[in-house]
């Protein structure tokens, strides 16, 4: 006969053994959720689980020998309740853990208060709303009154519900927050995501393929959700939070049921005071740039929209202090109007009107880089003009970057030429002029689109990374430190991904640069983790 089982791995000396302990149950038993506590006060952890088929909350007690007694069914969760989640917390401030269970079919949660004799009271039942189908429940002090409250996700009504605690284990009726139309919220957890003293909640939305963060205000309320996609077809199912990269910020990991993958969202840390992160976007169709100022709580608001001119087609943005006033200015390439625009930052957080510099008739500037080319202490501007192919006949340069390739402390230039399928290298002189370009092939018809610079192999020499849009690869050119490079090593990303953008950063805080690539056609992000020795490990996360 087929039996339902719980499986346990015993941890000895911080290493889990491969020997599993099975606790057999009736074949119709369907355990949906487990929680751990010493219910018998014998210094051994016991197990609480909810029985989805039999509608019971069961306790499995542990012996000293790590064997298990038969389960004790302490309380029913109600006829046809089909409980899906159990959570432990001290709701009545008696220093004993109580329980709350989410019942998906009776559309309620039940609170079981623990007594000193290790039994539980008759349950207190609280409605989550008609057809709400609650699937997961947690606890936290959401209104800063030192009493643990309850949060639940309601799969059927696409809401998150909050039950505030009077402090004695009795709760107010549910307050709900929308998780989005047809989101079918399935799981949730809580933590401090924006470095304030108020607890926040993150919810997994199964149907819409995203997570949403509700930022707590410390006054019984949450601000509107901030949404992050895991991919519209991922069907995210469960979630945990932790500091995965040891930067003292909370990160989020999500299990994607339909894609057999895990999405990891890395938290941002320094978002307060003078170091608030703001967002600047180029709006190609509306001929504007938009600035969203950050508030230091993981939220942004669109504060400024600036025109780049009629039919200008702004395409790329860079930020630099062009006029040496210690304020960051904004530079934009206007693809259709054949110029670059500069918006100078003012002391009062406003911007000047756009100052225009022509890049030439039919030049169609795509990309822009900024640096002190002639060593006079002022920033200069380098532009890749797609339309006039100034880097070679039919070269159609798409991206440009600057760096010191030959260790002479003078900036050099690399250009990704999408038309001629190569990168061009220009070695700089101290008077602001450059040598004729040297080219390195990116392969047959790969259409290199984006380029980035960094020391990938820890030899203190700049290497070049390029995305090959037509070849679904990333190309790596290792630098010799004298202005020349090894021929391209092409690394396959995934079929039909059409990579268009690339940035380098140390994502996992191991001291080695990693590569992040935006894949246009597959709507995904490819991450190559670097090991500082030219070895790369790829993961692909759908967005």
SENU-131122 format. One record per residue (C-alpha): residue in three letters; residue number from 1; x, y, z. Coordinates in pm, 1 decimal, always signed. Each point is the difference from the previous one (the first is absolute). Layout:
residues N
("ala",NUM,(X,Y,Z));
...
//
This chain:
residues 543
("unk",1,(+0.0,+0.0,+0.0));
("unk",2,(+127.9,+345.6,-88.2));
("unk",3,(+62.6,+210.9,+310.3));
("unk",4,(+27.1,+374.9,+50.3));
("unk",5,(+323.7,+88.7,+175.8));
("unk",6,(+190.7,+287.7,+154.1));
("unk",7,(+375.7,-11.3,-63.4));
("unk",8,(+266.3,+135.9,+239.6));
("unk",9,(+375.1,+51.0,-45.1));
("unk",10,(+192.1,+4.9,+328.9));
("unk",11,(+264.3,+272.1,+37.1));
("unk",12,(+313.0,-106.0,+186.8));
("unk",13,(+296.8,+234.7,+28.4));
("unk",14,(-159.2,+240.0,-250.5));
("unk",15,(-3.5,-259.5,-280.8));
("unk",16,(-323.7,-169.6,-101.3));
("unk",17,(+14.2,-378.6,-15.0));
("unk",18,(-124.9,-183.5,-304.6));
("unk",19,(-198.9,-235.2,+221.7));
("unk",20,(-364.1,+98.7,-2.6));
("unk",21,(-251.1,-60.9,+278.2));
("unk",22,(-346.3,-80.2,-131.5));
("unk",23,(-314.3,+48.2,+204.0));
("unk",24,(-275.2,-200.4,-167.4));
("unk",25,(-360.3,+110.6,-3.9));
("unk",26,(-324.9,-116.8,-143.2));
("unk",27,(+9.2,-12.1,-380.1));
("unk",28,(-278.9,+260.0,-15.0));
("unk",29,(+190.0,+239.6,+225.2));
("unk",30,(+110.2,+309.3,-187.4));
("unk",31,(+238.9,+220.7,+203.2));
("unk",32,(+13.3,+349.0,-153.3));
("unk",33,(+205.8,+202.3,+246.1));
("unk",34,(+229.3,-61.1,+296.4));
("unk",35,(+125.6,+202.5,+297.9));
("unk",36,(+253.1,-89.5,+269.5));
("unk",37,(-19.0,+47.8,+380.5));
("unk",38,(+61.7,-185.7,+327.6));
("unk",39,(-365.1,-63.7,+82.6));
("unk",40,(+68.8,-257.1,+273.2));
("unk",41,(+263.5,+207.5,+185.7));
("unk",42,(+254.1,-284.7,-9.2));
("unk",43,(+270.8,+199.2,-184.6));
("unk",44,(-69.7,-186.1,-325.2));
("unk",45,(-160.2,+169.2,-295.9));
("unk",46,(-339.9,-128.7,-105.0));
("unk",47,(-189.2,+53.2,-325.4));
("unk",48,(-333.6,+162.3,-72.4));
("unk",49,(-163.9,-70.3,-332.3));
("unk",50,(-338.7,+61.4,-159.5));
("unk",51,(-184.2,-290.2,-159.9));
("unk",52,(-161.2,+128.4,-322.0));
("unk",53,(-218.9,-308.1,-53.8));
("unk",54,(-109.7,-75.7,+358.9));
("unk",55,(-29.3,+365.3,+108.8));
("unk",56,(+212.7,-36.8,+312.4));
("unk",57,(+282.8,+185.5,+169.1));
("unk",58,(+238.6,-274.6,+111.8));
("unk",59,(+298.6,-6.0,+236.6));
("unk",60,(+276.5,-257.8,-48.3));
("unk",61,(+208.2,-40.7,+317.6));
("unk",62,(+370.6,-85.6,-6.4));
("unk",63,(+180.1,-255.9,+216.3));
("unk",64,(+357.3,+37.5,+124.4));
("unk",65,(+102.4,-265.6,-252.9));
("unk",66,(-129.8,+221.7,-284.8));
("unk",67,(-289.6,-239.1,-58.0));
("unk",68,(-355.4,+127.2,-17.1));
("unk",69,(-318.3,-95.9,+179.7));
("unk",70,(-327.9,-21.9,-182.6));
("unk",71,(-143.5,+338.9,-71.2));
("unk",72,(-243.9,+157.5,+244.7));
("unk",73,(-292.1,+174.8,-164.9));
("unk",74,(-44.8,+292.6,+233.8));
("unk",75,(-274.3,+184.5,-178.0));
("unk",76,(-216.2,-6.6,-305.8));
("unk",77,(+16.3,+284.4,-245.5));
("unk",78,(-360.8,-56.5,-104.8));
("unk",79,(-191.3,-222.4,-240.3));
("unk",80,(+129.2,+43.7,-357.6));
("unk",81,(+231.5,+279.9,+115.0));
("unk",82,(+300.3,-135.3,-195.3));
("unk",83,(+272.2,+177.3,+202.3));
("unk",84,(+307.9,+102.7,-200.1));
("unk",85,(+227.8,+187.2,+241.7));
("unk",86,(+97.5,+2.3,+367.6));
("unk",87,(+208.5,+263.8,+180.4));
("unk",88,(+124.0,+28.4,+359.5));
("unk",89,(+10.9,+323.1,+204.5));
("unk",90,(-71.4,+123.6,+353.6));
("unk",91,(-328.6,+183.4,-56.7));
("unk",92,(-105.5,+47.6,+365.8));
("unk",93,(+338.1,+100.5,+149.3));
("unk",94,(+27.1,-299.9,+237.1));
("unk",95,(+341.6,-110.6,-134.1));
("unk",96,(-151.6,-309.0,-161.6));
("unk",97,(-34.2,-48.9,-374.0));
("unk",98,(-354.6,-8.9,-131.9));
("unk",99,(-110.7,-104.0,-348.1));
("unk",100,(-190.4,+147.8,-290.6));
("unk",101,(-129.3,-206.7,-292.4));
("unk",102,(-122.4,+117.8,-342.8));
("unk",103,(-303.3,-197.4,-124.0));
("unk",104,(-30.2,+26.6,-376.1));
("unk",105,(-357.1,-131.5,-43.1));
("unk",106,(-179.0,+147.5,+301.4));
("unk",107,(+155.2,+340.2,-78.4));
("unk",108,(+136.5,+73.9,+346.2));
("unk",109,(+292.7,-21.6,+234.2));
("unk",110,(-9.7,-172.3,+338.5));
("unk",111,(+207.9,+100.1,+304.7));
("unk",112,(+86.8,-270.5,+256.1));
("unk",113,(+125.3,+141.1,+332.9));
("unk",114,(+231.0,-223.9,+202.2));
("unk",115,(-57.7,-72.3,+370.5));
("unk",116,(+259.4,-88.2,+266.1));
("unk",117,(-94.1,-368.8,-15.9));
("unk",118,(+115.3,-11.8,-363.9));
("unk",119,(-352.6,-14.4,-137.4));
("unk",120,(-167.8,+250.6,-226.5));
("unk",121,(-319.9,+195.9,+51.0));
("unk",122,(-312.0,-19.7,-205.2));
("unk",123,(+81.0,+184.6,-314.4));
("unk",124,(-88.9,+360.2,-79.0));
("unk",125,(-112.6,+25.6,-361.1));
("unk",126,(+38.9,+313.9,-216.7));
("unk",127,(-143.6,+42.1,-349.0));
("unk",128,(+225.9,+88.8,-292.3));
("unk",129,(-297.4,+76.5,-224.2));
("unk",130,(-232.1,-184.0,-236.4));
("unk",131,(+185.9,-215.3,-256.9));
("unk",132,(+333.2,+128.0,+136.6));
("unk",133,(+171.9,-343.4,+16.4));
("unk",134,(+287.3,+96.3,+234.7));
("unk",135,(+314.0,-201.3,-73.7));
("unk",136,(+276.4,+132.6,+224.5));
("unk",137,(+26.3,+178.6,+334.4));
("unk",138,(+277.7,+174.0,+197.1));
("unk",139,(+32.4,+224.2,+304.3));
("unk",140,(+175.7,+326.3,+88.6));
("unk",141,(-44.8,+323.2,+193.0));
("unk",142,(-140.8,+203.1,-289.2));
("unk",143,(-118.1,+304.7,+200.3));
("unk",144,(+292.4,+35.5,+244.2));
("unk",145,(-204.0,-64.2,+318.1));
("unk",146,(+210.0,-297.1,+119.6));
("unk",147,(-281.0,-247.1,-74.4));
("unk",148,(+32.2,-260.6,-275.3));
("unk",149,(-251.1,+40.7,-281.0));
("unk",150,(-92.3,-236.4,-285.2));
("unk",151,(+39.0,+37.4,-376.2));
("unk",152,(-159.5,-235.1,-251.2));
("unk",153,(-9.2,-27.7,-379.6));
("unk",154,(-340.2,-61.5,-155.4));
("unk",155,(+42.7,-192.0,-325.2));
("unk",156,(-362.4,+31.9,-103.6));
("unk",157,(-51.2,+374.5,+47.8));
("unk",158,(+352.0,+116.5,-97.8));
("unk",159,(+62.2,+173.7,+332.2));
("unk",160,(+226.3,+5.0,+301.3));
("unk",161,(-183.7,+13.7,+332.4));
("unk",162,(+120.6,+148.1,+331.6));
("unk",163,(-149.8,-96.5,+338.6));
("unk",164,(+113.2,+232.9,+280.2));
("unk",165,(+43.0,-149.0,+348.9));
("unk",166,(-151.1,+156.9,+313.4));
("unk",167,(+287.4,-156.9,+193.7));
("unk",168,(-197.7,-283.3,+158.1));
("unk",169,(-27.5,-225.3,-301.4));
("unk",170,(-323.2,+159.9,-121.2));
("unk",171,(+15.5,+167.0,-341.8));
("unk",172,(-175.7,+275.5,-189.4));
("unk",173,(-178.9,-80.3,-323.9));
("unk",174,(+210.6,-23.6,-312.9));
("unk",175,(+131.6,+304.9,-189.7));
("unk",176,(+82.9,-88.2,-360.2));
("unk",177,(+245.8,+127.9,-258.2));
("unk",178,(-24.5,-87.1,-369.5));
("unk",179,(+279.1,-209.6,-151.1));
("unk",180,(-117.0,+72.4,-355.2));
("unk",181,(-269.8,-121.6,-234.8));
("unk",182,(+9.2,-379.2,-51.4));
("unk",183,(+325.3,-21.0,+199.4));
("unk",184,(-100.3,-313.6,+195.1));
("unk",185,(+232.5,+70.9,+291.9));
("unk",186,(+145.4,-318.0,+140.0));
("unk",187,(+269.5,+69.6,+260.0));
("unk",188,(+140.9,+282.7,+210.4));
("unk",189,(+269.6,+89.1,+250.1));
("unk",190,(+117.8,+310.0,+183.4));
("unk",191,(+321.0,+189.7,+74.0));
("unk",192,(+146.1,+351.3,+3.3));
("unk",193,(+61.0,+81.2,-367.0));
("unk",194,(+58.2,+377.8,+7.9));
("unk",195,(+216.7,+54.4,+308.3));
("unk",196,(-267.5,+156.6,+221.1));
("unk",197,(-141.0,-133.7,+328.5));
("unk",198,(-328.5,-121.7,-149.4));
("unk",199,(-49.3,-353.7,-120.0));
("unk",200,(-87.9,-55.0,-366.4));
("unk",201,(-172.1,-287.7,-181.5));
("unk",202,(+83.4,-167.2,-331.9));
("unk",203,(-264.4,-205.7,-182.3));
("unk",204,(+41.9,-260.1,-276.0));
("unk",205,(-254.8,+31.8,-282.7));
("unk",206,(-36.5,-336.7,-172.6));
("unk",207,(-208.8,+97.8,-302.5));
("unk",208,(+156.4,+335.5,-93.7));
("unk",209,(+356.3,-125.9,+46.1));
("unk",210,(+131.4,+262.7,+239.9));
("unk",211,(+61.6,+92.4,+360.1));
("unk",212,(-134.2,+313.1,+166.0));
("unk",213,(+141.0,+179.5,+302.8));
("unk",214,(-225.4,+186.3,+241.5));
("unk",215,(+202.5,+251.2,+202.5));
("unk",216,(-120.8,+37.8,+359.3));
("unk",217,(-63.4,+347.3,+138.4));
("unk",218,(-6.3,-97.7,+368.5));
("unk",219,(-357.4,+128.1,+34.3));
("unk",220,(-201.8,-308.8,-96.9));
("unk",221,(+29.3,+83.5,-370.6));
("unk",222,(+210.0,-92.9,-301.7));
("unk",223,(+76.1,+208.6,-306.9));
("unk",224,(-97.6,-124.8,-344.9));
("unk",225,(+188.9,-303.5,-122.0));
("unk",226,(+332.6,+15.0,-184.0));
("unk",227,(+3.1,-271.3,-268.2));
("unk",228,(+298.4,-204.9,-124.0));
("unk",229,(-45.6,-252.6,-281.6));
("unk",230,(+122.0,-358.5,+19.8));
("unk",231,(-127.3,-57.4,-357.5));
("unk",232,(-364.7,-1.9,-99.0));
("unk",233,(+7.3,-378.3,-57.0));
("unk",234,(+208.3,-96.1,+306.3));
("unk",235,(-289.8,-78.2,+238.0));
("unk",236,(+197.9,+91.6,+316.0));
("unk",237,(-103.5,-223.6,+285.3));
("unk",238,(+202.1,+67.1,+315.1));
("unk",239,(+241.5,+254.4,+144.2));
("unk",240,(+274.2,+49.3,+259.4));
("unk",241,(+203.8,+303.0,+103.8));
("unk",242,(+360.8,+15.5,+118.4));
("unk",243,(+324.7,+190.2,-55.2));
("unk",244,(+132.8,-223.1,-277.4));
("unk",245,(+298.6,+217.0,-99.7));
("unk",246,(+114.1,+110.7,+347.4));
("unk",247,(-52.5,+373.5,-61.1));
("unk",248,(-222.6,+47.1,+307.6));
("unk",249,(-307.7,+50.9,-219.2));
("unk",250,(-300.3,-231.1,-28.7));
("unk",251,(-25.1,-192.8,-327.3));
("unk",252,(-294.0,-200.9,-132.4));
("unk",253,(-4.5,-348.2,-157.5));
("unk",254,(-307.1,-128.1,-183.9));
("unk",255,(-79.5,-353.4,-119.4));
("unk",256,(-138.2,+0.7,-357.1));
("unk",257,(-219.8,-308.3,-35.4));
("unk",258,(-56.5,+9.3,-377.8));
("unk",259,(+358.5,+82.5,-100.3));
("unk",260,(+188.9,-228.1,+240.5));
("unk",261,(+206.3,+294.0,+115.8));
("unk",262,(+67.8,+233.8,+289.7));
("unk",263,(-4.4,+379.1,-33.5));
("unk",264,(+220.0,+201.0,+236.2));
("unk",265,(-62.8,+371.0,+57.6));
("unk",266,(+302.0,+174.6,+153.0));
("unk",267,(-88.6,+277.9,+246.2));
("unk",268,(+137.5,+354.3,-28.9));
("unk",269,(+165.3,+142.7,+308.0));
("unk",270,(+115.6,+358.7,-18.3));
("unk",271,(-328.4,+176.8,-68.2));
("unk",272,(-11.8,+277.7,+254.8));
("unk",273,(+141.2,+347.8,+60.9));
("unk",274,(+205.2,+147.1,-283.3));
("unk",275,(+37.3,-340.5,-163.8));
("unk",276,(-362.1,-57.6,-96.1));
("unk",277,(-29.8,-197.9,-320.9));
("unk",278,(-195.5,+180.9,-270.6));
("unk",279,(-102.8,-125.8,-343.9));
("unk",280,(+39.4,+180.9,-332.6));
("unk",281,(-171.9,-134.8,-310.8));
("unk",282,(+10.2,+97.3,-367.4));
("unk",283,(-349.9,+3.8,-151.5));
("unk",284,(+62.7,-54.7,-370.7));
("unk",285,(-358.0,+35.9,-124.2));
("unk",286,(-100.4,+300.4,+211.2));
("unk",287,(+331.8,+187.3,-55.5));
("unk",288,(+65.3,+52.1,+370.3));
("unk",289,(+213.8,-116.9,+287.1));
("unk",290,(-164.2,-85.0,+330.2));
("unk",291,(+156.9,+19.8,+345.4));
("unk",292,(-138.3,-207.4,+286.4));
("unk",293,(+142.0,+110.3,+333.5));
("unk",294,(+48.7,-273.5,+261.0));
("unk",295,(-138.1,+45.4,+349.6));
("unk",296,(+233.9,-240.0,+177.1));
("unk",297,(-279.5,-253.0,+53.1));
("unk",298,(+26.0,-197.7,-324.4));
("unk",299,(-259.0,+224.6,-164.5));
("unk",300,(+37.6,+266.6,-265.3));
("unk",301,(-222.9,+273.5,-133.8));
("unk",302,(+14.6,+165.6,-340.6));
("unk",303,(+103.1,+355.1,+88.9));
("unk",304,(+136.5,+155.4,-319.7));
("unk",305,(-69.6,-42.9,-372.0));
("unk",306,(+227.0,+195.0,-233.2));
("unk",307,(-46.7,+37.9,-373.9));
("unk",308,(+286.5,-102.1,-227.7));
("unk",309,(-158.9,+175.4,-297.0));
("unk",310,(-261.1,-81.6,-262.8));
("unk",311,(+71.2,-328.7,-182.4));
("unk",312,(+330.6,-35.5,+184.4));
("unk",313,(-20.2,-370.5,+90.4));
("unk",314,(+213.7,-7.0,+317.8));
("unk",315,(+182.8,-331.4,+17.2));
("unk",316,(+282.6,-21.6,+256.5));
("unk",317,(+74.5,+186.4,+324.7));
("unk",318,(+316.9,+66.3,+199.0));
("unk",319,(+46.3,+196.3,+323.3));
("unk",320,(+317.0,+204.5,+70.6));
("unk",321,(+104.2,+335.0,+147.5));
("unk",322,(+72.1,+172.1,-331.6));
("unk",323,(+40.4,+357.0,+136.0));
("unk",324,(+199.5,-84.2,+314.7));
("unk",325,(-256.8,+138.5,+246.0));
("unk",326,(-16.0,-328.9,+200.2));
("unk",327,(-357.5,-60.2,-124.4));
("unk",328,(-75.6,-290.5,-236.1));
("unk",329,(-117.6,+104.1,-345.7));
("unk",330,(-194.7,-211.3,-248.9));
("unk",331,(+115.8,-75.0,-354.7));
("unk",332,(-227.1,-158.2,-258.9));
("unk",333,(+46.6,-115.2,-359.1));
("unk",334,(-284.8,+124.1,-220.4));
("unk",335,(-2.6,-258.8,-277.6));
("unk",336,(-252.0,+164.6,-233.3));
("unk",337,(+107.7,+363.7,+34.9));
("unk",338,(+373.2,-82.7,-41.4));
("unk",339,(+130.7,+164.3,+315.1));
("unk",340,(+82.1,-50.9,+363.4));
("unk",341,(-180.2,+192.2,+271.2));
("unk",342,(+137.1,+106.5,+337.8));
("unk",343,(-220.7,+85.3,+297.9));
("unk",344,(+200.1,+177.4,+270.0));
("unk",345,(-99.5,-72.4,+356.8));
("unk",346,(-103.2,+301.5,+206.4));
("unk",347,(+48.5,+45.7,+375.1));
("unk",348,(-375.4,-17.1,+65.5));
("unk",349,(-37.2,-351.8,-151.3));
("unk",350,(-121.6,+142.0,-330.6));
("unk",351,(+157.1,-30.2,-344.6));
("unk",352,(+95.8,+258.6,-255.6));
("unk",353,(-163.4,-9.0,-340.6));
("unk",354,(+180.5,-226.9,-242.5));
("unk",355,(+324.3,+125.9,-154.2));
("unk",356,(+42.6,-157.3,-344.0));
("unk",357,(+318.6,-102.6,-182.5));
("unk",358,(-28.9,-128.8,-356.2));
("unk",359,(+152.2,-336.2,-92.5));
("unk",360,(-40.3,+61.8,-372.6));
("unk",361,(-262.0,-52.6,-268.5));
("unk",362,(-143.2,-354.0,-5.4));
("unk",363,(+238.9,-102.2,+278.9));
("unk",364,(-264.9,-172.6,+213.1));
("unk",365,(+198.2,-9.6,+329.3));
("unk",366,(-65.8,-319.5,+192.1));
("unk",367,(+241.9,-16.8,+289.9));
("unk",368,(+198.2,+241.1,+214.9));
("unk",369,(+299.4,-21.4,+236.2));
("unk",370,(+159.9,+263.8,+223.0));
("unk",371,(+360.5,+44.4,+118.9));
("unk",372,(+296.0,+238.5,+7.5));
("unk",373,(+140.9,-81.5,-343.6));
("unk",374,(+267.5,+275.5,-20.4));
("unk",375,(+95.7,+7.4,+369.2));
("unk",376,(-98.9,+361.0,+63.2));
("unk",377,(-214.0,-75.3,+305.1));
("unk",378,(-335.4,+27.6,-182.8));
("unk",379,(-232.3,-270.1,-122.4));
("unk",380,(-13.7,-56.6,-374.4));
("unk",381,(-268.4,-183.6,-196.0));
("unk",382,(+33.7,-291.3,-244.8));
("unk",383,(-296.8,-89.3,-221.3));
("unk",384,(-60.7,-300.9,-224.6));
("unk",385,(-178.5,+128.4,-313.2));
("unk",386,(-190.5,-291.5,-147.8));
("unk",387,(-109.7,+184.3,-313.7));
("unk",388,(+332.3,+133.8,-134.2));
("unk",389,(+211.5,-309.9,+77.9));
("unk",390,(+305.7,+205.7,+95.5));
("unk",391,(+170.4,-316.0,+126.6));
("unk",392,(+11.4,-158.9,-345.2));
("unk",393,(-212.9,-50.0,-310.1));
("unk",394,(-338.2,-143.5,+93.8));
("unk",395,(+125.9,-59.0,+354.6));
("unk",396,(-314.3,+141.7,+167.9));
("unk",397,(+151.5,+48.6,+348.4));
("unk",398,(-252.4,-80.6,+268.2));
("unk",399,(+184.6,+35.2,+330.3));
("unk",400,(+311.9,+174.5,+132.1));
("unk",401,(+207.8,-27.5,+318.4));
("unk",402,(+323.9,+160.8,+117.2));
("unk",403,(+286.8,-127.7,+213.8));
("unk",404,(+378.5,-22.4,+20.3));
("unk",405,(+94.5,-305.7,-208.4));
("unk",406,(+378.9,+46.8,-2.9));
("unk",407,(+72.2,+122.8,+353.5));
("unk",408,(+124.2,+344.7,-108.4));
("unk",409,(-258.1,+184.0,+213.8));
("unk",410,(-164.8,+136.8,-317.6));
("unk",411,(-354.5,-103.9,-94.0));
("unk",412,(-58.4,-220.9,-304.3));
("unk",413,(-324.9,-85.2,-179.8));
("unk",414,(-175.6,-323.0,-102.0));
("unk",415,(-300.3,-4.0,-233.0));
("unk",416,(-239.7,-286.8,-80.5));
("unk",417,(-62.5,+10.6,-375.7));
("unk",418,(-327.8,-176.6,-70.7));
("unk",419,(+32.7,+29.2,-377.5));
("unk",420,(+356.0,-124.8,-51.4));
("unk",421,(-20.2,-263.6,+275.4));
("unk",422,(+302.3,+111.8,+196.6));
("unk",423,(+119.7,+222.4,+278.4));
("unk",424,(+224.2,+298.0,-74.5));
("unk",425,(+282.9,+110.0,+231.5));
("unk",426,(+130.1,+360.1,+0.5));
("unk",427,(+313.5,+65.0,+208.1));
("unk",428,(+4.1,+349.3,+152.0));
("unk",429,(+283.2,+256.0,+1.6));
("unk",430,(+47.6,+267.4,+266.0));
("unk",431,(-115.2,+277.4,-236.1));
("unk",432,(-348.6,-148.9,-39.9));
("unk",433,(+66.9,-164.2,-337.6));
("unk",434,(-13.4,-372.0,-77.2));
("unk",435,(+178.2,-257.7,-208.8));
("unk",436,(-168.8,-163.6,-295.5));
("unk",437,(-229.3,-274.9,+113.3));
("unk",438,(+90.7,-363.5,+34.4));
("unk",439,(-285.6,-246.1,-39.6));
("unk",440,(-75.0,-339.8,+151.7));
("unk",441,(-264.3,-225.7,-155.2));
("unk",442,(-305.3,-102.9,+197.9));
("unk",443,(-86.2,-276.2,-247.5));
("unk",444,(-212.9,-45.7,-309.0));
("unk",445,(-305.9,+224.2,+14.4));
("unk",446,(-31.1,+21.6,+382.1));
("unk",447,(-98.4,+371.5,+10.3));
("unk",448,(+186.9,+114.3,+314.6));
("unk",449,(-227.3,+242.7,+185.8));
("unk",450,(+140.6,+83.5,+341.8));
("unk",451,(+346.3,+19.9,+148.7));
("unk",452,(+135.5,+19.9,+356.3));
("unk",453,(+344.7,+8.1,+159.6));
("unk",454,(+149.2,-167.1,+306.0));
("unk",455,(+275.6,-225.9,+132.1));
("unk",456,(-162.9,-341.5,-27.1));
("unk",457,(+304.9,-215.8,+70.8));
("unk",458,(+158.5,+201.2,+284.2));
("unk",459,(+321.4,+85.8,-186.6));
("unk",460,(-40.3,+378.5,+42.4));
("unk",461,(-60.6,+42.8,-374.5));
("unk",462,(-326.9,+115.3,-156.4));
("unk",463,(-198.1,-259.6,-192.5));
("unk",464,(-290.9,+63.5,-237.7));
("unk",465,(-342.2,-164.5,+8.8));
("unk",466,(-241.9,+35.3,-292.2));
("unk",467,(-351.3,-130.5,-64.3));
("unk",468,(-50.2,-158.9,-342.1));
("unk",469,(-365.5,+56.1,-84.5));
("unk",470,(-2.1,-220.8,-308.6));
("unk",471,(+204.2,-283.5,+145.3));
("unk",472,(-166.3,-38.9,+343.3));
("unk",473,(+344.2,+19.8,+158.7));
("unk",474,(+212.8,+221.8,+215.0));
("unk",475,(+349.7,+68.0,-128.7));
("unk",476,(+299.1,+41.1,+233.0));
("unk",477,(+323.9,+165.2,-111.4));
("unk",478,(+272.9,-34.5,+259.5));
("unk",479,(+242.5,+291.6,+10.1));
("unk",480,(+380.1,-27.7,-5.0));
("unk",481,(+36.1,+340.5,+166.9));
("unk",482,(+176.9,+150.5,-304.1));
("unk",483,(-305.3,+100.6,-200.4));
("unk",484,(-43.3,-334.4,-172.9));
("unk",485,(-236.1,-286.3,+77.4));
("unk",486,(-40.3,-373.4,-40.9));
("unk",487,(-245.9,-91.7,-274.4));
("unk",488,(-357.9,-42.5,+112.5));
("unk",489,(-107.1,-290.8,+217.2));
("unk",490,(-373.1,-34.4,-70.4));
("unk",491,(-217.5,-147.4,+275.0));
("unk",492,(-350.9,-119.8,-88.8));
("unk",493,(-280.6,+150.3,+210.4));
("unk",494,(-319.8,-172.4,-114.5));
("unk",495,(-162.0,-56.0,-337.8));
("unk",496,(-194.5,+292.8,-147.9));
("unk",497,(+73.8,+225.1,+297.0));
("unk",498,(+117.7,+300.8,-209.8));
("unk",499,(+227.9,+164.2,+262.2));
("unk",500,(-4.1,+379.4,-18.5));
("unk",501,(+150.7,+141.7,+319.0));
("unk",502,(+277.8,-86.0,+244.4));
("unk",503,(+134.8,+123.9,+334.4));
("unk",504,(+280.6,-128.4,+221.5));
("unk",505,(-10.9,-9.8,+379.1));
("unk",506,(+90.2,-220.8,+293.7));
("unk",507,(-345.9,-144.6,+65.2));
("unk",508,(+94.0,-256.5,+263.4));
("unk",509,(+259.3,+206.0,+186.2));
("unk",510,(+284.9,-246.0,-65.0));
("unk",511,(+242.6,+258.3,-138.7));
("unk",512,(-43.9,-111.5,-362.8));
("unk",513,(-195.9,+175.0,-274.6));
("unk",514,(-316.7,-166.9,-125.0));
("unk",515,(-182.7,+66.8,-328.9));
("unk",516,(-369.0,+92.0,-27.7));
("unk",517,(-160.2,-8.4,-345.7));
("unk",518,(-347.4,+113.4,-104.1));
("unk",519,(-155.1,-239.9,-252.3));
("unk",520,(-249.8,+178.7,-221.8));
("unk",521,(-199.3,-281.7,-162.1));
("unk",522,(-23.5,-239.5,+295.5));
("unk",523,(-73.0,+279.5,+249.2));
("unk",524,(+263.5,-136.8,+234.0));
("unk",525,(+317.4,+97.5,+179.4));
("unk",526,(+309.1,-217.9,-41.5));
("unk",527,(+252.6,+7.8,+282.7));
("unk",528,(+355.1,-129.7,-37.0));
("unk",529,(+168.0,-37.2,+337.5));
("unk",530,(+373.5,+64.2,-28.6));
("unk",531,(+272.6,-180.9,+192.5));
("unk",532,(+285.9,+240.5,-76.0));
("unk",533,(+174.0,-257.3,-222.1));
("unk",534,(-191.1,+34.2,-329.5));
("unk",535,(-248.2,-266.4,+112.4));
("unk",536,(-369.9,+89.4,-17.0));
("unk",537,(-314.3,-166.7,+128.8));
("unk",538,(-331.1,+98.6,-159.5));
("unk",539,(-350.1,+24.0,+137.8));
("unk",540,(-299.6,+139.6,-190.6));
("unk",541,(-285.2,+171.3,+186.4));
("unk",542,(-318.5,+79.2,-186.0));
("unk",543,(-150.4,+342.1,+55.6));
//
